[in-house]
Amino acid sequence: MSLSEFIIENEKVFEGAHSVKYLFMPAERPSKFLTVAFSGFNGEEANGKPPHYNYVKHLKNINCHRLFIIDECNGHPCYYLGNNKKLDYDVTVASLIFKIANQNNIPSKNIITCGSSKGGSAAVYFALKYNFGHLIAGGFQFKVGDYLYNINKYTRNVVLKSITGGNEINDKEYLNSIYHDLVLNGKYNTNINLHIGSGDAHYDSHMIPFTNVLKDRGTRYHLDVQDYNEHSKIGVYFSQYLIDKVAEITNEIVIKDVEIRREDDKTILTSCKVPNVFIKNKSALFAYYVYKEGENDPVLKTKYTRDANLSYKVVESGNYSVKVYVKKEDFRTSKRTSSIKV
């Protein structure tokens, strides 16, 4: 089943003040954590393109409960707030989060909100307003009113107006104040993790004002700054940061990627990428099974070691692949590389 087919088959609607579409993926093994992912703009809302879920494929292999929520209020994005200053979409979304958490015995301190861009703004809002335990947000808008007022006609005349009831200067300032007042005066003890590109315009316009408010109130945070300029690249970089942070918080290991390449005519190199925390604390163990095409049994089996890389000198030419096993405590997972000709 493809990911899109899985979403279609498992999407549900939560009824409250609004009808909220969501996708819930329960943990495969017992877990005490719930990760809630909010969606960004898809870029074609003005043309009627429906919203979609973000980071499903990136979180699908991490063992925790995962909840993905759509932002669509009366046909348009509302930053998960609502229309005409009512904040009734917010209340409905919060009710959904607490319902899923209660059904799975998840305390608020173990709820992780996450998202990038618009989804990051929502992750900030819900984590701090409801004092959830963890926040992972990338390249988000802190001055949401300014952003919607300035970015294009659709965001000003439709999105801003639907949220606040107007699209004038005082309306954007009202929306800005919702986030500023929450961050400055909210009662929260959230573990705050932030990510952005060093050249992303959101750095100066939104991230620095946000972290300045955190500094004003003496709130600690972690900021990850990567070397990229375009806001459009946020998904590529934030997805990797997200996997690392969720794995670190939940203490659940996941294989991010396995690679195979040829070092010379007779040697192949295999590397396995897992979240850095498990390399630093030396809790991840790696084993490698090397396969030659046409043979059922592996030509090499290694014991578990802490080495995330394998160098293997082939005896006979052919097509080779490697299955990498990763073990942490009693849990084991595996992933196979593509085939390479040597």
C-alpha positions as CSV (number, residue, x, y, z in Angstrom):
1,M,0.0,0.0,0.0
2,S,1.4,3.4,-1.0
3,L,1.6,6.2,1.6
4,S,-1.2,8.2,-0.2
5,E,-3.4,5.1,-0.1
6,F,-2.6,4.6,3.5
7,I,-3.6,8.2,4.3
8,I,-6.9,7.9,2.3
9,E,-7.8,4.7,4.1
10,N,-7.0,5.9,7.6
11,E,-8.0,9.6,7.6
12,K,-10.7,10.4,10.0
13,V,-12.8,13.5,11.0
14,F,-13.1,14.9,14.5
15,E,-16.3,16.8,15.1
16,G,-16.2,19.8,17.4
17,A,-16.9,23.5,16.7
18,H,-15.4,22.6,13.3
19,S,-14.9,19.3,11.4
20,V,-11.1,18.6,11.6
21,K,-9.5,16.0,9.4
22,Y,-6.7,14.0,11.0
23,L,-4.5,10.9,10.6
24,F,-3.5,8.9,13.6
25,M,-0.7,6.3,13.5
26,P,-0.4,4.4,16.8
27,A,2.9,3.1,18.0
28,E,3.8,-0.4,17.0
29,R,5.3,-1.1,20.4
30,P,4.3,0.3,23.8
31,S,5.1,4.1,23.9
32,K,4.6,6.9,26.4
33,F,4.9,9.6,23.7
34,L,2.6,11.4,21.2
35,T,4.0,13.4,18.4
36,V,1.5,15.9,16.8
37,A,2.4,17.3,13.4
38,F,0.9,20.4,11.9
39,S,0.9,21.3,8.2
40,G,2.4,24.2,6.3
41,F,1.1,26.0,3.2
42,N,1.1,23.9,0.0
43,G,1.5,27.0,-2.1
44,E,-1.6,26.5,-4.2
45,E,-4.4,27.3,-1.7
46,A,-5.5,30.3,-3.8
47,N,-6.1,27.9,-6.6
48,G,-8.3,25.6,-4.5
49,K,-5.7,22.8,-3.8
50,P,-6.6,21.0,-0.6
51,P,-4.2,20.9,2.3
52,H,-2.1,17.9,2.9
53,Y,-0.3,16.2,5.9
54,N,3.4,17.0,6.5
55,Y,6.2,14.7,7.6
56,V,4.2,11.4,7.6
57,K,6.9,9.5,5.7
58,H,9.6,10.9,8.0
59,L,7.8,9.9,11.2
60,K,6.3,6.6,10.1
61,N,9.3,4.5,11.3
62,I,9.7,6.1,14.7
63,N,8.0,4.1,17.5
64,C,5.7,6.6,19.1
65,H,2.0,7.6,18.7
66,R,1.7,10.1,15.8
67,L,-1.1,12.5,15.1
68,F,-1.2,14.6,11.9
69,I,-3.8,17.4,11.7
70,I,-5.2,19.3,8.7
71,D,-5.6,23.1,8.8
72,E,-8.8,24.0,6.8
73,C,-11.5,26.2,8.3
74,N,-14.3,27.0,5.9
75,G,-12.2,26.1,2.9
76,H,-9.1,28.1,3.8
77,P,-6.1,27.9,6.1
78,C,-6.6,29.5,9.5
79,Y,-3.3,28.8,11.3
80,Y,-5.3,26.3,13.3
81,L,-7.0,29.3,15.1
82,G,-10.5,29.8,13.6
83,N,-12.5,32.6,11.9
84,N,-13.4,36.1,13.0
85,K,-11.2,36.0,16.2
86,K,-13.2,33.1,17.7
87,L,-10.3,30.7,18.1
88,D,-12.8,27.8,17.8
89,Y,-10.7,25.8,15.5
90,D,-7.9,26.0,18.1
91,V,-10.3,24.6,20.7
92,T,-11.4,21.8,18.4
93,V,-7.8,20.8,17.6
94,A,-6.8,20.9,21.3
95,S,-9.8,18.7,22.1
96,L,-8.6,16.2,19.5
97,I,-5.1,16.2,20.8
98,F,-6.2,15.6,24.4
99,K,-8.7,12.9,23.3
100,I,-5.9,10.9,21.5
101,A,-3.5,11.5,24.4
102,N,-6.0,10.3,27.0
103,Q,-7.0,7.2,25.0
104,N,-3.3,6.2,24.9
105,N,-2.4,7.3,28.5
106,I,0.0,10.0,27.3
107,P,0.6,12.8,29.9
108,S,1.0,16.4,28.6
109,K,4.7,16.3,29.4
110,N,5.1,13.6,26.7
111,I,3.3,15.4,23.9
112,I,5.6,16.6,21.2
113,T,4.3,19.3,18.8
114,C,6.1,19.7,15.5
115,G,5.9,21.5,12.1
116,S,7.7,23.9,9.8
117,S,6.7,27.3,8.3
118,K,2.9,27.6,9.0
119,G,3.0,24.2,10.7
120,G,5.8,25.5,12.9
121,S,3.7,28.5,14.0
122,A,1.0,26.1,15.0
123,A,3.4,23.8,16.8
124,V,4.7,26.8,18.8
125,Y,1.2,28.0,19.6
126,F,-0.2,24.7,20.8
127,A,2.9,23.6,22.7
128,L,3.1,26.9,24.7
129,K,-0.6,27.6,25.1
130,Y,-1.3,24.1,26.5
131,N,2.1,23.6,28.1
132,F,3.0,20.4,26.2
133,G,6.3,18.8,27.0
134,H,8.2,19.3,23.8
135,L,8.3,21.6,20.8
136,I,10.1,21.0,17.5
137,A,9.6,23.9,15.0
138,G,11.4,25.0,11.9
139,G,11.4,28.2,9.9
140,F,8.0,29.4,11.3
141,Q,6.2,32.7,11.3
142,F,6.2,34.4,14.7
143,K,4.8,37.7,13.3
144,V,2.0,35.9,11.6
145,G,0.0,39.1,11.0
146,D,2.9,40.7,9.2
147,Y,3.5,37.6,7.1
148,L,-0.1,37.3,5.9
149,Y,-0.4,41.0,5.3
150,N,2.7,41.2,3.1
151,I,3.2,37.9,1.3
152,N,0.5,38.1,-1.3
153,K,-3.1,39.1,-2.0
154,Y,-4.6,35.7,-1.1
155,T,-3.0,35.6,2.3
156,R,-4.0,39.2,3.0
157,N,-7.5,39.3,1.6
158,V,-8.5,35.8,2.4
159,V,-6.5,34.2,5.1
160,L,-5.8,37.2,7.3
161,K,-9.4,38.4,6.8
162,S,-10.9,35.1,7.6
163,I,-8.9,34.7,10.9
164,T,-9.3,38.3,12.2
165,G,-12.4,39.5,10.4
166,G,-10.4,42.2,8.5
167,N,-7.2,42.8,6.5
168,E,-6.1,46.2,7.7
169,I,-3.1,47.3,9.8
170,N,-4.9,46.8,13.1
171,D,-6.0,43.3,12.0
172,K,-2.4,42.2,11.4
173,E,-1.3,43.7,14.7
174,Y,-4.0,41.9,16.5
175,L,-2.8,38.6,15.0
176,N,0.8,39.4,15.8
177,S,-0.2,40.1,19.4
178,I,-1.7,36.6,19.9
179,Y,1.7,35.0,19.4
180,H,3.8,37.7,21.1
181,D,1.6,37.7,24.3
182,L,1.5,33.9,24.5
183,V,5.2,33.6,24.2
184,L,6.0,36.4,26.6
185,N,3.3,35.8,29.3
186,G,2.3,32.1,28.8
187,K,2.8,29.6,31.7
188,Y,4.8,26.9,30.1
189,N,7.8,24.6,30.8
190,T,8.2,23.3,27.3
191,N,11.4,21.9,25.9
192,I,11.9,24.2,22.9
193,N,13.8,23.0,19.9
194,L,14.1,25.3,16.9
195,H,15.6,25.0,13.4
196,I,16.2,27.4,10.5
197,G,18.4,28.2,7.5
198,S,21.1,30.9,8.1
199,G,19.9,32.7,4.9
200,D,16.2,32.1,5.3
201,A,14.4,35.5,5.5
202,H,12.4,34.0,8.4
203,Y,15.6,34.1,10.5
204,D,15.6,37.9,10.8
205,S,11.9,38.5,10.4
206,H,10.6,35.8,12.8
207,M,13.2,33.6,14.5
208,I,15.2,36.4,16.1
209,P,12.1,38.3,17.4
210,F,10.9,35.0,18.8
211,T,14.1,34.1,20.6
212,N,14.5,37.6,21.9
213,V,11.1,37.2,23.7
214,L,12.3,33.9,25.1
215,K,15.5,35.6,26.3
216,D,13.4,38.4,27.9
217,R,11.5,36.0,30.0
218,G,14.6,33.8,30.7
219,T,13.3,30.8,28.8
220,R,15.9,28.3,27.6
221,Y,15.8,26.9,24.0
222,H,17.9,25.0,21.5
223,L,18.4,26.6,18.1
224,D,19.8,24.6,15.1
225,V,21.0,26.8,12.2
226,Q,21.9,25.2,8.9
227,D,23.7,26.6,5.9
228,Y,20.9,27.2,3.4
229,N,19.2,30.4,2.1
230,E,15.8,29.5,0.6
231,H,12.7,29.1,2.8
232,S,11.5,26.5,0.2
233,K,14.3,24.2,1.4
234,I,12.9,24.0,4.9
235,G,11.3,20.6,4.4
236,V,14.5,18.9,3.3
237,Y,16.5,20.1,6.3
238,F,13.8,20.2,9.0
239,S,12.7,16.7,8.3
240,Q,16.2,15.4,9.3
241,Y,16.2,17.6,12.4
242,L,12.8,16.4,13.2
243,I,13.7,12.7,13.1
244,D,16.8,13.4,15.2
245,K,14.9,15.3,17.9
246,V,11.9,12.9,18.1
247,A,14.2,10.0,18.4
248,E,16.2,11.8,21.1
249,I,13.1,12.7,23.1
250,T,11.5,9.3,22.8
251,N,14.8,7.3,23.0
252,E,13.6,5.2,20.1
253,I,16.2,4.4,17.5
254,V,15.4,4.6,13.7
255,I,17.5,4.0,10.6
256,K,17.5,7.3,8.7
257,D,19.4,6.0,5.7
258,V,21.8,3.3,4.4
259,E,24.2,3.9,1.6
260,I,26.5,1.7,-0.5
261,R,29.3,2.9,-2.8
262,R,32.4,1.6,-4.5
263,E,35.7,2.6,-3.1
264,D,37.8,1.0,-5.8
265,D,37.4,-1.9,-8.3
266,K,37.2,-4.5,-5.5
267,T,36.0,-2.7,-2.4
268,I,32.5,-1.5,-1.4
269,L,31.7,0.8,1.5
270,T,28.4,0.7,3.4
271,S,27.3,3.4,5.9
272,C,24.3,3.5,8.1
273,K,22.8,6.8,9.4
274,V,20.9,6.9,12.7
275,P,20.2,9.9,14.9
276,N,23.4,11.3,16.3
277,V,22.4,10.9,19.9
278,F,22.7,7.1,19.7
279,I,26.2,7.4,18.2
280,K,27.3,9.9,21.0
281,N,25.9,7.7,23.8
282,K,27.2,4.6,22.2
283,S,23.9,2.8,22.5
284,A,23.6,1.7,18.8
285,L,25.1,-1.5,17.6
286,F,25.5,-2.4,13.9
287,A,25.8,-5.7,12.1
288,Y,26.2,-6.3,8.3
289,Y,25.1,-9.0,6.0
290,V,26.6,-8.8,2.5
291,Y,24.8,-10.4,-0.4
292,K,25.9,-11.3,-3.9
293,E,23.2,-11.5,-6.5
294,G,22.4,-15.1,-7.4
295,E,23.3,-16.5,-4.0
296,N,20.8,-17.1,-1.2
297,D,23.1,-16.9,1.7
298,P,25.2,-13.9,2.6
299,V,28.8,-14.0,1.7
300,L,29.6,-12.1,4.9
301,K,28.0,-11.8,8.3
302,T,29.5,-9.6,10.9
303,K,28.9,-9.4,14.7
304,Y,27.4,-6.4,16.3
305,T,29.8,-3.5,16.8
306,R,29.6,0.2,17.3
307,D,30.9,0.9,13.8
308,A,28.3,2.6,11.5
309,N,30.4,1.8,8.5
310,L,31.6,-1.4,6.7
311,S,34.4,-1.8,4.2
312,Y,34.2,-5.1,2.3
313,K,36.6,-6.4,-0.3
314,V,34.8,-8.6,-2.8
315,V,36.2,-12.0,-3.9
316,E,34.2,-12.3,-7.1
317,S,32.8,-9.7,-9.4
318,G,29.1,-9.2,-9.4
319,N,26.2,-7.2,-8.0
320,Y,26.2,-6.7,-4.3
321,S,23.9,-5.3,-1.6
322,V,24.1,-5.1,2.1
323,K,21.5,-5.5,4.8
324,V,22.3,-3.5,7.9
325,Y,20.9,-4.4,11.3
326,V,20.8,-1.9,14.1
327,K,20.2,-2.9,17.7
328,K,19.5,-0.8,20.7
329,E,18.9,-2.7,24.0
330,D,16.2,-5.3,23.1
331,F,15.0,-3.7,19.9
332,R,16.4,-4.5,16.5
333,T,15.6,-3.0,13.1
334,S,17.1,-3.4,9.6
335,K,17.4,-1.8,6.2
336,R,18.9,-3.0,2.9
337,T,20.9,-1.0,0.5
338,S,20.4,-0.8,-3.2
339,S,22.5,-3.1,-5.4
340,I,25.9,-2.1,-6.7
341,K,28.1,-3.7,-9.4
342,V,31.7,-4.5,-8.5
